[in-house]
């Protein structure tokens, strides 16, 4: 089983690469945003609790988020190739909690793959995405704030996973298939 954390700033191509990995390897996929929306929509106890925090404009506590992810992870059963974690962890305490949750099940993270894209390119991609999709959060001012949050809060995870011997970086510029090939080389080497 190969559990993979896919990592990168907004607009780095995590969703695109995740979709290709799912198709090639048969991985399951856990996107925190999708999971939260689903739990809230279904009205689960965890979803109701999460909605309370969201409605108050608060971040969901790590313990609750790990509980939700554990619930989804367990729903996949034992017979799968692995899971791509997309959008989680975002902080070192979350990485530690994910490690502990997986260890309780006799599993672990096999690799953390960072899609590295320079900020100038990320801004271009996200502004274009905003024009195409109409996403209100894809405007230059909001994008710069999101990138600042990413660099200050999330970037230290690269160092943490490097110390764990699990960090891999891929150049996220250029042809999507070349990037995918680079990611597959990492996964195939595990």
RAQUI-V370848 format. One record per residue. N is the residue number from 1. RES is the residue in one letter. D_FIRST is the distance of its C-alpha to the first C-alpha in Angstrom with 2 decimals. Layout:
N/RES/D_FIRST, N/RES/D_FIRST
This chain:
1/X/0.00, 2/X/3.80, 3/X/6.39, 4/X/9.63, 5/X/13.16, 6/X/15.65, 7/X/19.02, 8/X/22.59, 9/X/26.02, 10/X/27.24, 11/X/27.82, 12/X/25.44, 13/X/23.59, 14/X/20.39, 15/X/20.86, 16/X/21.69, 17/X/18.75, 18/X/16.30, 19/X/17.97, 20/X/17.68, 21/X/13.93, 22/X/13.49, 23/X/15.91, 24/X/14.53, 25/X/10.75, 26/X/10.92, 27/X/9.20, 28/X/10.87, 29/X/13.35, 30/X/15.09, 31/X/18.43, 32/X/20.52, 33/X/23.70, 34/X/22.66, 35/X/21.34, 36/X/24.61, 37/X/26.77, 38/X/25.19, 39/X/25.59, 40/X/29.14, 41/X/30.01, 42/X/28.96, 43/X/30.94, 44/X/28.39, 45/X/29.50, 46/X/26.92, 47/X/28.10, 48/X/31.72, 49/X/31.19, 50/X/29.43, 51/X/32.25, 52/X/34.78, 53/X/33.48, 54/X/33.25, 55/X/36.74, 56/X/38.11, 57/X/36.64, 58/X/34.47, 59/X/30.93, 60/X/28.54, 61/X/28.01, 62/X/24.65, 63/X/24.48, 64/X/25.02, 65/X/22.53, 66/X/19.73, 67/X/20.95, 68/X/20.76, 69/X/17.23, 70/X/16.14, 71/X/18.03, 72/X/16.32, 73/X/12.75, 74/X/13.88, 75/X/15.53, 76/X/12.41, 77/X/12.12, 78/X/9.42, 79/X/8.98, 80/X/7.12, 81/X/5.03, 82/X/4.77, 83/X/8.21, 84/X/11.03, 85/X/13.46, 86/X/16.87, 87/X/19.96, 88/X/18.48, 89/X/18.96, 90/X/22.46, 91/X/23.84, 92/X/23.07, 93/X/23.59, 94/X/21.01, 95/X/18.46, 96/X/19.41, 97/X/19.16, 98/X/15.65, 99/X/14.64, 100/X/16.57, 101/X/15.28, 102/X/11.59, 103/X/13.03, 104/X/15.00, 105/X/12.01, 106/X/10.63, 107/X/7.89, 108/X/8.70, 109/X/9.26, 110/X/8.24, 111/X/11.37, 112/X/14.34, 113/X/16.04, 114/X/19.69, 115/X/21.81, 116/X/25.18, 117/X/28.26, 118/X/31.79, 119/X/33.39, 120/X/36.22, 121/X/33.90, 122/X/31.93, 123/X/35.29, 124/X/36.36, 125/X/33.21, 126/X/33.36, 127/X/37.12, 128/X/36.74, 129/X/33.98, 130/X/36.38, 131/X/39.20, 132/X/37.19, 133/X/35.42, 134/X/38.06, 135/X/35.64, 136/X/38.06, 137/X/35.73, 138/X/35.59, 139/X/38.96, 140/X/39.67, 141/X/40.66, 142/X/37.65, 143/X/35.29, 144/X/36.75, 145/X/36.34, 146/X/32.65, 147/X/32.08, 148/X/34.00, 149/X/31.87, 150/X/28.71, 151/X/30.14, 152/X/31.53, 153/X/28.92, 154/X/25.59, 155/X/26.11, 156/X/26.02, 157/X/22.25, 158/X/22.08, 159/X/23.92, 160/X/21.85, 161/X/18.50, 162/X/20.48, 163/X/21.56, 164/X/18.00, 165/X/17.44, 166/X/14.92, 167/X/17.55, 168/X/18.00, 169/X/20.92, 170/X/21.70, 171/X/25.25, 172/X/25.23, 173/X/28.71, 174/X/29.66, 175/X/28.30, 176/X/25.25, 177/X/24.05, 178/X/24.57, 179/X/22.57, 180/X/19.71, 181/X/20.02, 182/X/19.83, 183/X/16.64, 184/X/15.07, 185/X/16.40, 186/X/14.49, 187/X/11.07, 188/X/12.08, 189/X/13.18, 190/X/10.01
